[in-house]
Structure formats: C-alpha cells, structure tokens
Amino acid sequence: MLDQMSELVRALRRELRMTQEELAHELGITVGTVNRWENGRFRPSKLARAMILEFSQRRGVSVDALMKGATNADAPTAH
C-alpha cells in the first residue's frame, strides 16, 4: 500500500469531492504537502498515514475499495 499512497490520497480526495486545499485543511497540513503526496514526490509519514486512514473511516470511505478502484483504473481493458 505504501507504493500506492499517491493514488490513495488522490482517490480519497476525489471520492469526497474535495480540493487539495480542503483536504489539507481537514488534515491540518499544507496544500503543498497534499500536492507532493499526490504527485509521488513525498510519501506521508507513518503518523500522516494513520491520520489519512482515520479521516477516511470518519467519512465512511473504504480505503480497500479506493485502492481496488485505483488498481482497476490502471489495468488494461479487454476489447
């Protein structure tokens, strides 16, 4: 899951229809941090990952479902 943190953060934010700024505000971090996470330039720390997971649970979003959706979106489709 650590290798897919950028996809997870982006998928969570999009699922909740939030901007990077709104997500940053909710998590108590900067917009630049959310941007770096989503672009894969940095990974969230262990504490930040726990915060993201707790936030998703509070909002009723399944991280497993998000990750499956991100994985399936990257998979080639059969024609």
Secondary structure as UniProt FT lines:
FT   HELIX           2..4
FT   HELIX           5..15
FT   TURN            16..17
FT   HELIX           20..27
FT   HELIX           31..38
FT   TURN            39..40
FT   HELIX           46..58
FT   TURN            59..60
FT   HELIX           63..74
//
